[in-house]
Amino acid sequence: MNNKLALTNGIWYKIKRFIKNIFMKKSFESSKEQILESQQTSNNSAYTNDLRTKFEKENENKALAEKLLYGEIGTIDLNEKEVDEMTEYFKKDIQNIDNELSRIKQHILAMQKELKH
């Protein structure tokens, strides 16, 4: 083994360092892009999974609510958590119906005003 220091002022050393920097920079940028893409993919899949879970839960609540409305099951058949979920579901449903009726009422009143003028 030679214990000599590498010369840093030679032309070959400078050319070698220049080429090494070019390739290292490109590989660094490409690895950085790959990391960013994988993070975006994982974020998108997490968001998609959250949406899917939420959608499935809403569908389950809707199916359970329909069974309750049509008398297929009774409130006795539900556990406490399901009762709370159904209470919230029906409160939201009633609120949506009230909002829709209010919108229709405003539309009718506007039409009546238009006919009077």
Secondary structure, 3 states (H helix, E strand, C coil): CCCCCCCCCCHHHHHHHHHHHHHHHHHHHHHHHHHHHHHHHHHHHHHHHHHHHHHHHHHHHHHHHHHHHCCCCCHHHCCHHHHHHHHHHHHHHHHHHHHHHHHHHHHHHHHHHHHHC
